[in-house]
Structure formats: structure tokens, C-alpha cells
Amino acid sequence: MEALFGKTLSELTALAIELGLPKFTGKQMAEWLYQKDISSIEEMTNLSKKARELLNDKYEFGLVDSTKVQESVDGTKK
């Protein structure tokens, strides 16, 4: 499955049009992906339920939780 996170505004707009969604849906997705602290497509509440279902069928959010965190002696984490 292809990730939504990492796509540009123009890519998201093209994706919305390809799925038969309004052009402005691309901008809405970009705002959710890059300006708001969400972790799933379901949290994009200003998108229609149909839009979220279409996105879930073909795409994944694209961010995953850290599986391993290393902390150095100075407190820096990576």
C-alpha cells in the first residue's frame, strides 16, 4: 500500500481527483498530514466518510510509531 505522508499538495490533489473526490480534498489532506497531530486517515474528520473509506482502501497513513529508542548519556534520544 502506498503512503499518503510524504506526498506534496499537488500529488494529494491529483490523488483526490483520481479517486473522484473534489479537488479541494487534496488541500484538506495536506492540512491533516502536515499541520495537525493525527495518526490515521480516520481522524481526518472534515473529509466525508466515503472519502476516508476510499483512502483507507488504497493508501496507508504513512507514519509508524518508533520501534526502538536509544538514549545517550546526555539525554539525547534517537
mmCIF file of the N, C-alpha and C atoms, coordinates in Angstrom:
data_MODEL
# 
_entry.id   MODEL 
# 
loop_
_atom_site.group_PDB 
_atom_site.id 
_atom_site.type_symbol 
_atom_site.label_atom_id 
_atom_site.label_alt_id 
_atom_site.label_comp_id 
_atom_site.label_asym_id 
_atom_site.label_entity_id 
_atom_site.label_seq_id 
_atom_site.pdbx_PDB_ins_code 
_atom_site.Cartn_x 
_atom_site.Cartn_y 
_atom_site.Cartn_z 
_atom_site.occupancy 
_atom_site.B_iso_or_equiv 
_atom_site.pdbx_formal_charge 
_atom_site.auth_seq_id 
_atom_site.auth_comp_id 
_atom_site.auth_asym_id 
_atom_site.auth_atom_id 
_atom_site.pdbx_PDB_model_num 
ATOM 1   N N  . MET A 1 1  ? 0.829   -1.178 0.000  1.00 0.00 ? 1  MET A N  1 
ATOM 2   C CA . MET A 1 1  ? 0.000   0.000  0.000  1.00 0.00 ? 1  MET A CA 1 
ATOM 3   C C  . MET A 1 1  ? 0.878   1.247  0.000  1.00 0.00 ? 1  MET A C  1 
ATOM 4   N N  . GLU A 1 2  ? 0.457   2.220  -0.704 1.00 0.00 ? 2  GLU A N  1 
ATOM 5   C CA . GLU A 1 2  ? 1.210   3.464  -0.825 1.00 0.00 ? 2  GLU A CA 1 
ATOM 6   C C  . GLU A 1 2  ? 0.881   4.399  0.342  1.00 0.00 ? 2  GLU A C  1 
ATOM 7   N N  . ALA A 1 3  ? 1.870   5.144  0.803  1.00 0.00 ? 3  ALA A N  1 
ATOM 8   C CA . ALA A 1 3  ? 1.696   6.055  1.938  1.00 0.00 ? 3  ALA A CA 1 
ATOM 9   C C  . ALA A 1 3  ? 1.226   7.429  1.471  1.00 0.00 ? 3  ALA A C  1 
ATOM 10  N N  . LEU A 1 4  ? 0.352   8.043  2.260  1.00 0.00 ? 4  LEU A N  1 
ATOM 11  C CA . LEU A 1 4  ? -0.070  9.417  1.983  1.00 0.00 ? 4  LEU A CA 1 
ATOM 12  C C  . LEU A 1 4  ? 0.980   10.398 2.477  1.00 0.00 ? 4  LEU A C  1 
ATOM 13  N N  . PHE A 1 5  ? 1.521   10.136 3.672  1.00 0.00 ? 5  PHE A N  1 
ATOM 14  C CA . PHE A 1 5  ? 2.508   11.045 4.244  1.00 0.00 ? 5  PHE A CA 1 
ATOM 15  C C  . PHE A 1 5  ? 3.733   11.096 3.347  1.00 0.00 ? 5  PHE A C  1 
ATOM 16  N N  . GLY A 1 6  ? 4.181   12.288 3.032  1.00 0.00 ? 6  GLY A N  1 
ATOM 17  C CA . GLY A 1 6  ? 5.328   12.465 2.152  1.00 0.00 ? 6  GLY A CA 1 
ATOM 18  C C  . GLY A 1 6  ? 4.936   12.989 0.781  1.00 0.00 ? 6  GLY A C  1 
ATOM 19  N N  . LYS A 1 7  ? 3.653   12.945 0.458  1.00 0.00 ? 7  LYS A N  1 
ATOM 20  C CA . LYS A 1 7  ? 3.186   13.452 -0.824 1.00 0.00 ? 7  LYS A CA 1 
ATOM 21  C C  . LYS A 1 7  ? 3.041   14.977 -0.754 1.00 0.00 ? 7  LYS A C  1 
ATOM 22  N N  . THR A 1 8  ? 3.259   15.625 -1.897 1.00 0.00 ? 8  THR A N  1 
ATOM 23  C CA . THR A 1 8  ? 3.112   17.077 -1.984 1.00 0.00 ? 8  THR A CA 1 
ATOM 24  C C  . THR A 1 8  ? 1.647   17.443 -2.150 1.00 0.00 ? 8  THR A C  1 
ATOM 25  N N  . LEU A 1 9  ? 1.351   18.725 -2.028 1.00 0.00 ? 9  LEU A N  1 
ATOM 26  C CA . LEU A 1 9  ? -0.017  19.201 -2.214 1.00 0.00 ? 9  LEU A CA 1 
ATOM 27  C C  . LEU A 1 9  ? -0.528  18.847 -3.606 1.00 0.00 ? 9  LEU A C  1 
ATOM 28  N N  . SER A 1 10 ? 0.294   19.039 -4.630 1.00 0.00 ? 10 SER A N  1 
ATOM 29  C CA . SER A 1 10 ? -0.160  18.720 -5.996 1.00 0.00 ? 10 SER A CA 1 
ATOM 30  C C  . SER A 1 10 ? -0.390  17.220 -6.162 1.00 0.00 ? 10 SER A C  1 
ATOM 31  N N  . GLU A 1 11 ? 0.428   16.391 -5.536 1.00 0.00 ? 11 GLU A N  1 
ATOM 32  C CA . GLU A 1 11 ? 0.218   14.942 -5.595 1.00 0.00 ? 11 GLU A CA 1 
ATOM 33  C C  . GLU A 1 11 ? -1.071  14.537 -4.881 1.00 0.00 ? 11 GLU A C  1 
ATOM 34  N N  . LEU A 1 12 ? -1.340  15.158 -3.731 1.00 0.00 ? 12 LEU A N  1 
ATOM 35  C CA . LEU A 1 12 ? -2.558  14.858 -2.986 1.00 0.00 ? 12 LEU A CA 1 
ATOM 36  C C  . LEU A 1 12 ? -3.797  15.319 -3.751 1.00 0.00 ? 12 LEU A C  1 
ATOM 37  N N  . THR A 1 13 ? -3.697  16.470 -4.410 1.00 0.00 ? 13 THR A N  1 
ATOM 38  C CA . THR A 1 13 ? -4.810  16.973 -5.216 1.00 0.00 ? 13 THR A CA 1 
ATOM 39  C C  . THR A 1 13 ? -5.084  16.036 -6.382 1.00 0.00 ? 13 THR A C  1 
ATOM 40  N N  . ALA A 1 14 ? -4.031  15.592 -7.058 1.00 0.00 ? 14 ALA A N  1 
ATOM 41  C CA . ALA A 1 14 ? -4.188  14.653 -8.174 1.00 0.00 ? 14 ALA A CA 1 
ATOM 42  C C  . ALA A 1 14 ? -4.779  13.339 -7.683 1.00 0.00 ? 14 ALA A C  1 
ATOM 43  N N  . LEU A 1 15 ? -4.365  12.893 -6.528 1.00 0.00 ? 15 LEU A N  1 
ATOM 44  C CA . LEU A 1 15 ? -4.877  11.663 -5.934 1.00 0.00 ? 15 LEU A CA 1 
ATOM 45  C C  . LEU A 1 15 ? -6.376  11.795 -5.648 1.00 0.00 ? 15 LEU A C  1 
ATOM 46  N N  . ALA A 1 16 ? -6.786  12.939 -5.096 1.00 0.00 ? 16 ALA A N  1 
ATOM 47  C CA . ALA A 1 16 ? -8.202  13.177 -4.800 1.00 0.00 ? 16 ALA A CA 1 
ATOM 48  C C  . ALA A 1 16 ? -9.027  13.126 -6.084 1.00 0.00 ? 16 ALA A C  1 
ATOM 49  N N  . ILE A 1 17 ? -8.566  13.792 -7.117 1.00 0.00 ? 17 ILE A N  1 
ATOM 50  C CA . ILE A 1 17 ? -9.283  13.812 -8.400 1.00 0.00 ? 17 ILE A CA 1 
ATOM 51  C C  . ILE A 1 17 ? -9.362  12.406 -8.976 1.00 0.00 ? 17 ILE A C  1 
ATOM 52  N N  . GLU A 1 18 ? -8.272  11.670 -8.893 1.00 0.00 ? 18 GLU A N  1 
ATOM 53  C CA . GLU A 1 18 ? -8.226  10.286 -9.389 1.00 0.00 ? 18 GLU A CA 1 
ATOM 54  C C  . GLU A 1 18 ? -9.255  9.397  -8.689 1.00 0.00 ? 18 GLU A C  1 
ATOM 55  N N  . LEU A 1 19 ? -9.503  9.662  -7.404 1.00 0.00 ? 19 LEU A N  1 
ATOM 56  C CA . LEU A 1 19 ? -10.476 8.886  -6.637 1.00 0.00 ? 19 LEU A CA 1 
ATOM 57  C C  . LEU A 1 19 ? -11.905 9.398  -6.813 1.00 0.00 ? 19 LEU A C  1 
ATOM 58  N N  . GLY A 1 20 ? -12.066 10.453 -7.617 1.00 0.00 ? 20 GLY A N  1 
ATOM 59  C CA . GLY A 1 20 ? -13.395 11.006 -7.845 1.00 0.00 ? 20 GLY A CA 1 
ATOM 60  C C  . GLY A 1 20 ? -13.857 11.947 -6.748 1.00 0.00 ? 20 GLY A C  1 
ATOM 61  N N  . LEU A 1 21 ? -12.923 12.444 -5.967 1.00 0.00 ? 21 LEU A N  1 
ATOM 62  C CA . LEU A 1 21 ? -13.228 13.371 -4.880 1.00 0.00 ? 21 LEU A CA 1 
ATOM 63  C C  . LEU A 1 21 ? -13.024 14.802 -5.363 1.00 0.00 ? 21 LEU A C  1 
ATOM 64  N N  . PRO A 1 22 ? -13.629 15.780 -4.685 1.00 0.00 ? 22 PRO A N  1 
ATOM 65  C CA . PRO A 1 22 ? -13.420 17.179 -5.071 1.00 0.00 ? 22 PRO A CA 1 
ATOM 66  C C  . PRO A 1 22 ? -11.944 17.566 -4.981 1.00 0.00 ? 22 PRO A C  1 
ATOM 67  N N  . LYS A 1 23 ? -11.540 18.489 -5.832 1.00 0.00 ? 23 LYS A N  1 
ATOM 68  C CA . LYS A 1 23 ? -10.144 18.936 -5.887 1.00 0.00 ? 23 LYS A CA 1 
ATOM 69  C C  . LYS A 1 23 ? -9.658  19.457 -4.530 1.00 0.00 ? 23 LYS A C  1 
ATOM 70  N N  . PHE A 1 24 ? -10.528 20.170 -3.790 1.00 0.00 ? 24 PHE A N  1 
ATOM 71  C CA . PHE A 1 24 ? -10.122 20.750 -2.508 1.00 0.00 ? 24 PHE A CA 1 
ATOM 72  C C  . PHE A 1 24 ? -9.787  19.699 -1.449 1.00 0.00 ? 24 PHE A C  1 
ATOM 73  N N  . THR A 1 25 ? -10.156 18.450 -1.687 1.00 0.00 ? 25 THR A N  1 
ATOM 74  C CA . THR A 1 25 ? -9.844  17.375 -0.743 1.00 0.00 ? 25 THR A CA 1 
ATOM 75  C C  . THR A 1 25 ? -8.332  17.217 -0.604 1.00 0.00 ? 25 THR A C  1 
ATOM 76  N N  . GLY A 1 26 ? -7.585  17.484 -1.667 1.00 0.00 ? 26 GLY A N  1 
ATOM 77  C CA . GLY A 1 26 ? -6.127  17.416 -1.608 1.00 0.00 ? 26 GLY A CA 1 
ATOM 78  C C  . GLY A 1 26 ? -5.567  18.377 -0.578 1.00 0.00 ? 26 GLY A C  1 
ATOM 79  N N  . LYS A 1 27 ? -6.099  19.598 -0.547 1.00 0.00 ? 27 LYS A N  1 
ATOM 80  C CA . LYS A 1 27 ? -5.640  20.587 0.428  1.00 0.00 ? 27 LYS A CA 1 
ATOM 81  C C  . LYS A 1 27 ? -6.027  20.163 1.838  1.00 0.00 ? 27 LYS A C  1 
ATOM 82  N N  . GLN A 1 28 ? -7.231  19.616 1.988  1.00 0.00 ? 28 GLN A N  1 
ATOM 83  C CA . GLN A 1 28 ? -7.661  19.147 3.309  1.00 0.00 ? 28 GLN A CA 1 
ATOM 84  C C  . GLN A 1 28 ? -6.732  18.045 3.810  1.00 0.00 ? 28 GLN A C  1 
ATOM 85  N N  . MET A 1 29 ? -6.380  17.114 2.931  1.00 0.00 ? 29 MET A N  1 
ATOM 86  C CA . MET A 1 29 ? -5.475  16.027 3.335  1.00 0.00 ? 29 MET A CA 1 
ATOM 87  C C  . MET A 1 29 ? -4.122  16.579 3.745  1.00 0.00 ? 29 MET A C  1 
ATOM 88  N N  . ALA A 1 30 ? -3.606  17.540 2.971  1.00 0.00 ? 30 ALA A N  1 
ATOM 89  C CA . ALA A 1 30 ? -2.300  18.136 3.286  1.00 0.00 ? 30 ALA A CA 1 
ATOM 90  C C  . ALA A 1 30 ? -2.325  18.784 4.667  1.00 0.00 ? 30 ALA A C  1 
ATOM 91  N N  . GLU A 1 31 ? -3.411  19.491 4.979  1.00 0.00 ? 31 GLU A N  1 
ATOM 92  C CA . GLU A 1 31 ? -3.517  20.126 6.295  1.00 0.00 ? 31 GLU A CA 1 
ATOM 93  C C  . GLU A 1 31 ? -3.509  19.086 7.408  1.00 0.00 ? 31 GLU A C  1 
ATOM 94  N N  . TRP A 1 32 ? -4.235  17.993 7.216  1.00 0.00 ? 32 TRP A N  1 
ATOM 95  C CA . TRP A 1 32 ? -4.251  16.933 8.224  1.00 0.00 ? 32 TRP A CA 1 
ATOM 96  C C  . TRP A 1 32 ? -2.886  16.270 8.360  1.00 0.00 ? 32 TRP A C  1 
ATOM 97  N N  . LEU A 1 33 ? -2.243  16.010 7.245  1.00 0.00 ? 33 LEU A N  1 
ATOM 98  C CA . LEU A 1 33 ? -0.959  15.294 7.275  1.00 0.00 ? 33 LEU A CA 1 
ATOM 99  C C  . LEU A 1 33 ? 0.167   16.120 7.867  1.00 0.00 ? 33 LEU A C  1 
ATOM 100 N N  . TYR A 1 34 ? 0.196   17.427 7.563  1.00 0.00 ? 34 TYR A N  1 
ATOM 101 C CA . TYR A 1 34 ? 1.382   18.215 7.889  1.00 0.00 ? 34 TYR A CA 1 
ATOM 102 C C  . TYR A 1 34 ? 1.168   19.318 8.922  1.00 0.00 ? 34 TYR A C  1 
ATOM 103 N N  . GLN A 1 35 ? -0.071  19.603 9.296  1.00 0.00 ? 35 GLN A N  1 
ATOM 104 C CA . GLN A 1 35 ? -0.297  20.678 10.262 1.00 0.00 ? 35 GLN A CA 1 
ATOM 105 C C  . GLN A 1 35 ? -0.966  20.208 11.545 1.00 0.00 ? 35 GLN A C  1 
ATOM 106 N N  . LYS A 1 36 ? -1.594  19.042 11.506 1.00 0.00 ? 36 LYS A N  1 
ATOM 107 C CA . LYS A 1 36 ? -2.312  18.560 12.682 1.00 0.00 ? 36 LYS A CA 1 
ATOM 108 C C  . LYS A 1 36 ? -1.690  17.258 13.169 1.00 0.00 ? 36 LYS A C  1 
ATOM 109 N N  . ASP A 1 37 ? -1.823  17.014 14.432 1.00 0.00 ? 37 ASP A N  1 
ATOM 110 C CA . ASP A 1 37 ? -1.196  15.848 15.061 1.00 0.00 ? 37 ASP A CA 1 
ATOM 111 C C  . ASP A 1 37 ? -2.163  14.659 15.031 1.00 0.00 ? 37 ASP A C  1 
ATOM 112 N N  . ILE A 1 38 ? -2.200  13.959 13.910 1.00 0.00 ? 38 ILE A N  1 
ATOM 113 C CA . ILE A 1 38 ? -3.056  12.788 13.783 1.00 0.00 ? 38 ILE A CA 1 
ATOM 114 C C  . ILE A 1 38 ? -2.199  11.584 13.409 1.00 0.00 ? 38 ILE A C  1 
ATOM 115 N N  . SER A 1 39 ? -2.778  10.394 13.538 1.00 0.00 ? 39 SER A N  1 
ATOM 116 C CA . SER A 1 39 ? -2.008  9.187  13.225 1.00 0.00 ? 39 SER A CA 1 
ATOM 117 C C  . SER A 1 39 ? -2.772  8.203  12.348 1.00 0.00 ? 39 SER A C  1 
ATOM 118 N N  . SER A 1 40 ? -3.941  8.624  11.837 1.00 0.00 ? 40 SER A N  1 
ATOM 119 C CA . SER A 1 40 ? -4.689  7.729  10.957 1.00 0.00 ? 40 SER A CA 1 
ATOM 120 C C  . SER A 1 40 ? -5.609  8.527  10.035 1.00 0.00 ? 40 SER A C  1 
ATOM 121 N N  . ILE A 1 41 ? -6.003  7.904  8.960  1.00 0.00 ? 41 ILE A N  1 
ATOM 122 C CA . ILE A 1 41 ? -6.911  8.521  7.998  1.00 0.00 ? 41 ILE A CA 1 
ATOM 123 C C  . ILE A 1 41 ? -8.268  8.784  8.646  1.00 0.00 ? 41 ILE A C  1 
ATOM 124 N N  . GLU A 1 42 ? -8.700  7.913  9.545  1.00 0.00 ? 42 GLU A N  1 
ATOM 125 C CA . GLU A 1 42 ? -9.991  8.068  10.205 1.00 0.00 ? 42 GLU A CA 1 
ATOM 126 C C  . GLU A 1 42 ? -10.112 9.384  10.960 1.00 0.00 ? 42 GLU A C  1 
ATOM 127 N N  . GLU A 1 43 ? -8.995  9.945  11.373 1.00 0.00 ? 43 GLU A N  1 
ATOM 128 C CA . GLU A 1 43 ? -9.006  11.195 12.140 1.00 0.00 ? 43 GLU A CA 1 
ATOM 129 C C  . GLU A 1 43 ? -9.194  12.425 11.262 1.00 0.00 ? 43 GLU A C  1 
ATOM 130 N N  . MET A 1 44 ? -9.212  12.272 9.959  1.00 0.00 ? 44 MET A N  1 
ATOM 131 C CA . MET A 1 44 ? -9.419  13.385 9.032  1.00 0.00 ? 44 MET A CA 1 
ATOM 132 C C  . MET A 1 44 ? -10.919 13.683 8.963  1.00 0.00 ? 44 MET A C  1 
ATOM 133 N N  . THR A 1 45 ? -11.441 14.275 10.035 1.00 0.00 ? 45 THR A N  1 
ATOM 134 C CA . THR A 1 45 ? -12.887 14.371 10.227 1.00 0.00 ? 45 THR A CA 1 
ATOM 135 C C  . THR A 1 45 ? -13.611 15.330 9.288  1.00 0.00 ? 45 THR A C  1 
ATOM 136 N N  . ASN A 1 46 ? -12.917 16.231 8.613  1.00 0.00 ? 46 ASN A N  1 
ATOM 137 C CA . ASN A 1 46 ? -13.625 17.101 7.669  1.00 0.00 ? 46 ASN A CA 1 
ATOM 138 C C  . ASN A 1 46 ? -13.693 16.477 6.267  1.00 0.00 ? 46 ASN A C  1 
ATOM 139 N N  . LEU A 1 47 ? -13.167 15.272 6.100  1.00 0.00 ? 47 LEU A N  1 
ATOM 140 C CA . LEU A 1 47 ? -13.353 14.510 4.864  1.00 0.00 ? 47 LEU A CA 1 
ATOM 141 C C  . LEU A 1 47 ? -14.589 13.643 5.044  1.00 0.00 ? 47 LEU A C  1 
ATOM 142 N N  . SER A 1 48 ? -15.317 13.440 3.968  1.00 0.00 ? 48 SER A N  1 
ATOM 143 C CA . SER A 1 48 ? -16.518 12.612 4.062  1.00 0.00 ? 48 SER A CA 1 
ATOM 144 C C  . SER A 1 48 ? -16.141 11.180 4.437  1.00 0.00 ? 48 SER A C  1 
ATOM 145 N N  . LYS A 1 49 ? -17.116 10.468 4.954  1.00 0.00 ? 49 LYS A N  1 
ATOM 146 C CA . LYS A 1 49 ? -16.878 9.065  5.305  1.00 0.00 ? 49 LYS A CA 1 
ATOM 147 C C  . LYS A 1 49 ? -16.477 8.286  4.057  1.00 0.00 ? 49 LYS A C  1 
ATOM 148 N N  . LYS A 1 50 ? -17.128 8.582  2.929  1.00 0.00 ? 50 LYS A N  1 
ATOM 149 C CA . LYS A 1 50 ? -16.805 7.935  1.654  1.00 0.00 ? 50 LYS A CA 1 
ATOM 150 C C  . LYS A 1 50 ? -15.337 8.196  1.280  1.00 0.00 ? 50 LYS A C  1 
ATOM 151 N N  . ALA A 1 51 ? -14.892 9.435  1.435  1.00 0.00 ? 51 ALA A N  1 
ATOM 152 C CA . ALA A 1 51 ? -13.507 9.789  1.106  1.00 0.00 ? 51 ALA A CA 1 
ATOM 153 C C  . ALA A 1 51 ? -12.534 9.022  1.986  1.00 0.00 ? 51 ALA A C  1 
ATOM 154 N N  . ARG A 1 52 ? -12.826 8.946  3.278  1.00 0.00 ? 52 ARG A N  1 
ATOM 155 C CA . ARG A 1 52 ? -11.941 8.222  4.197  1.00 0.00 ? 52 ARG A CA 1 
ATOM 156 C C  . ARG A 1 52 ? -11.907 6.736  3.873  1.00 0.00 ? 52 ARG A C  1 
ATOM 157 N N  . GLU A 1 53 ? -13.046 6.179  3.495  1.00 0.00 ? 53 GLU A N  1 
ATOM 158 C CA . GLU A 1 53 ? -13.090 4.760  3.108  1.00 0.00 ? 53 GLU A CA 1 
ATOM 159 C C  . GLU A 1 53 ? -12.267 4.511  1.853  1.00 0.00 ? 53 GLU A C  1 
ATOM 160 N N  . LEU A 1 54 ? -12.407 5.385  0.853  1.00 0.00 ? 54 LEU A N  1 
ATOM 161 C CA . LEU A 1 54 ? -11.616 5.248  -0.377 1.00 0.00 ? 54 LEU A CA 1 
ATOM 162 C C  . LEU A 1 54 ? -10.121 5.317  -0.077 1.00 0.00 ? 54 LEU A C  1 
ATOM 163 N N  . LEU A 1 55 ? -9.742  6.274  0.753  1.00 0.00 ? 55 LEU A N  1 
ATOM 164 C CA . LEU A 1 55 ? -8.329  6.428  1.109  1.00 0.00 ? 55 LEU A CA 1 
ATOM 165 C C  . LEU A 1 55 ? -7.819  5.213  1.869  1.00 0.00 ? 55 LEU A C  1 
ATOM 166 N N  . ASN A 1 56 ? -8.603  4.709  2.808  1.00 0.00 ? 56 ASN A N  1 
ATOM 167 C CA . ASN A 1 56 ? -8.194  3.530  3.583  1.00 0.00 ? 56 ASN A CA 1 
ATOM 168 C C  . ASN A 1 56 ? -8.050  2.294  2.704  1.00 0.00 ? 56 ASN A C  1 
ATOM 169 N N  . ASP A 1 57 ? -8.881  2.186  1.670  1.00 0.00 ? 57 ASP A N  1 
ATOM 170 C CA . ASP A 1 57 ? -8.808  1.032  0.771  1.00 0.00 ? 57 ASP A CA 1 
ATOM 171 C C  . ASP A 1 57 ? -7.536  1.023  -0.070 1.00 0.00 ? 57 ASP A C  1 
ATOM 172 N N  . LYS A 1 58 ? -7.043  2.209  -0.426 1.00 0.00 ? 58 LYS A N  1 
ATOM 173 C CA . LYS A 1 58 ? -5.926  2.285  -1.373 1.00 0.00 ? 58 LYS A CA 1 
ATOM 174 C C  . LYS A 1 58 ? -4.617  2.795  -0.778 1.00 0.00 ? 58 LYS A C  1 
ATOM 175 N N  . TYR A 1 59 ? -4.686  3.449  0.389  1.00 0.00 ? 59 TYR A N  1 
ATOM 176 C CA . TYR A 1 59 ? -3.489  4.083  0.952  1.00 0.00 ? 59 TYR A CA 1 
ATOM 177 C C  . TYR A 1 59 ? -3.380  3.798  2.442  1.00 0.00 ? 59 TYR A C  1 
ATOM 178 N N  . GLU A 1 60 ? -2.173  3.999  2.951  1.00 0.00 ? 60 GLU A N  1 
ATOM 179 C CA . GLU A 1 60 ? -1.958  3.956  4.385  1.00 0.00 ? 60 GLU A CA 1 
ATOM 180 C C  . GLU A 1 60 ? -1.513  5.338  4.819  1.00 0.00 ? 60 GLU A C  1 
ATOM 181 N N  . PHE A 1 61 ? -1.625  5.618  6.086  1.00 0.00 ? 61 PHE A N  1 
ATOM 182 C CA . PHE A 1 61 ? -1.276  6.946  6.590  1.00 0.00 ? 61 PHE A CA 1 
ATOM 183 C C  . PHE A 1 61 ? 0.176   7.281  6.268  1.00 0.00 ? 61 PHE A C  1 
ATOM 184 N N  . GLY A 1 62 ? 1.078   6.369  6.606  1.00 0.00 ? 62 GLY A N  1 
ATOM 185 C CA . GLY A 1 62 ? 2.470   6.563  6.211  1.00 0.00 ? 62 GLY A CA 1 
ATOM 186 C C  . GLY A 1 62 ? 3.444   6.826  7.329  1.00 0.00 ? 62 GLY A C  1 
ATOM 187 N N  . LEU A 1 63 ? 2.952   7.069  8.516  1.00 0.00 ? 63 LEU A N  1 
ATOM 188 C CA . LEU A 1 63 ? 3.850   7.234  9.663  1.00 0.00 ? 63 LEU A CA 1 
ATOM 189 C C  . LEU A 1 63 ? 3.656   6.053  10.587 1.00 0.00 ? 63 LEU A C  1 
ATOM 190 N N  . VAL A 1 64 ? 4.756   5.572  11.131 1.00 0.00 ? 64 VAL A N  1 
ATOM 191 C CA . VAL A 1 64 ? 4.676   4.471  12.089 1.00 0.00 ? 64 VAL A CA 1 
ATOM 192 C C  . VAL A 1 64 ? 5.328   4.903  13.391 1.00 0.00 ? 64 VAL A C  1 
ATOM 193 N N  . ASP A 1 65 ? 4.870   4.336  14.474 1.00 0.00 ? 65 ASP A N  1 
ATOM 194 C CA . ASP A 1 65 ? 5.469   4.627  15.764 1.00 0.00 ? 65 ASP A CA 1 
ATOM 195 C C  . ASP A 1 65 ? 6.897   4.084  15.818 1.00 0.00 ? 65 ASP A C  1 
ATOM 196 N N  . SER A 1 66 ? 7.720   4.729  16.597 1.00 0.00 ? 66 SER A N  1 
ATOM 197 C CA . SER A 1 66 ? 9.089   4.264  16.778 1.00 0.00 ? 66 SER A CA 1 
ATOM 198 C C  . SER A 1 66 ? 9.076   2.878  17.401 1.00 0.00 ? 66 SER A C  1 
ATOM 199 N N  . THR A 1 67 ? 9.938   2.016  16.903 1.00 0.00 ? 67 THR A N  1 
ATOM 200 C CA . THR A 1 67 ? 10.009  0.677  17.468 1.00 0.00 ? 67 THR A CA 1 
ATOM 201 C C  . THR A 1 67 ? 11.133  0.561  18.481 1.00 0.00 ? 67 THR A C  1 
ATOM 202 N N  . LYS A 1 68 ? 12.134  1.431  18.358 1.00 0.00 ? 68 LYS A N  1 
ATOM 203 C CA . LYS A 1 68 ? 13.265  1.369  19.270 1.00 0.00 ? 68 LYS A CA 1 
ATOM 204 C C  . LYS A 1 68 ? 13.776  2.791  19.498 1.00 0.00 ? 68 LYS A C  1 
ATOM 205 N N  . VAL A 1 69 ? 13.985  3.143  20.732 1.00 0.00 ? 69 VAL A N  1 
ATOM 206 C CA . VAL A 1 69 ? 14.516  4.456  21.063 1.00 0.00 ? 69 VAL A CA 1 
ATOM 207 C C  . VAL A 1 69 ? 15.809  4.255  21.831 1.00 0.00 ? 69 VAL A C  1 
ATOM 208 N N  . GLN A 1 70 ? 16.834  4.940  21.370 1.00 0.00 ? 70 GLN A N  1 
ATOM 209 C CA . GLN A 1 70 ? 18.118  4.885  22.056 1.00 0.00 ? 70 GLN A CA 1 
ATOM 210 C C  . GLN A 1 70 ? 18.363  6.228  22.733 1.00 0.00 ? 70 GLN A C  1 
ATOM 211 N N  . GLU A 1 71 ? 18.840  6.187  23.961 1.00 0.00 ? 71 GLU A N  1 
ATOM 212 C CA . GLU A 1 71 ? 19.109  7.424  24.693 1.00 0.00 ? 71 GLU A CA 1 
ATOM 213 C C  . GLU A 1 71 ? 20.578  7.461  25.067 1.00 0.00 ? 71 GLU A C  1 
ATOM 214 N N  . SER A 1 72 ? 21.217  8.595  24.745 1.00 0.00 ? 72 SER A N  1 
ATOM 215 C CA . SER A 1 72 ? 22.633  8.738  25.060 1.00 0.00 ? 72 SER A CA 1 
ATOM 216 C C  . SER A 1 72 ? 22.795  9.272  26.486 1.00 0.00 ? 72 SER A C  1 
ATOM 217 N N  . VAL A 1 73 ? 24.029  9.335  26.939 1.00 0.00 ? 73 VAL A N  1 
ATOM 218 C CA . VAL A 1 73 ? 24.296  9.789  28.313 1.00 0.00 ? 73 VAL A CA 1 
ATOM 219 C C  . VAL A 1 73 ? 23.882  11.231 28.522 1.00 0.00 ? 73 VAL A C  1 
ATOM 220 N N  . ASP A 1 74 ? 23.851  12.050 27.467 1.00 0.00 ? 74 ASP A N  1 
ATOM 221 C CA . ASP A 1 74 ? 23.451  13.446 27.616 1.00 0.00 ? 74 ASP A CA 1 
ATOM 222 C C  . ASP A 1 74 ? 21.932  13.643 27.499 1.00 0.00 ? 74 ASP A C  1 
ATOM 223 N N  . GLY A 1 75 ? 21.184  12.538 27.346 1.00 0.00 ? 75 GLY A N  1 
ATOM 224 C CA . GLY A 1 75 ? 19.733  12.612 27.299 1.00 0.00 ? 75 GLY A CA 1 
ATOM 225 C C  . GLY A 1 75 ? 19.139  12.698 25.897 1.00 0.00 ? 75 GLY A C  1 
ATOM 226 N N  . THR A 1 76 ? 20.003  12.779 24.880 1.00 0.00 ? 76 THR A N  1 
ATOM 227 C CA . THR A 1 76 ? 19.526  12.836 23.512 1.00 0.00 ? 76 THR A CA 1 
ATOM 228 C C  . THR A 1 76 ? 18.914  11.498 23.115 1.00 0.00 ? 76 THR A C  1 
ATOM 229 N N  . LYS A 1 77 ? 17.773  11.554 22.442 1.00 0.00 ? 77 LYS A N  1 
ATOM 230 C CA . LYS A 1 77 ? 17.100  10.318 22.017 1.00 0.00 ? 77 LYS A CA 1 
ATOM 231 C C  . LYS A 1 77 ? 17.081  10.250 20.504 1.00 0.00 ? 77 LYS A C  1 
ATOM 232 N N  . LYS A 1 78 ? 17.230  9.031  20.004 1.00 0.00 ? 78 LYS A N  1 
ATOM 233 C CA . LYS A 1 78 ? 17.093  8.815  18.558 1.00 0.00 ? 78 LYS A CA 1 
ATOM 234 C C  . LYS A 1 78 ? 16.451  7.478  18.295 1.00 0.00 ? 78 LYS A C  1 
# 
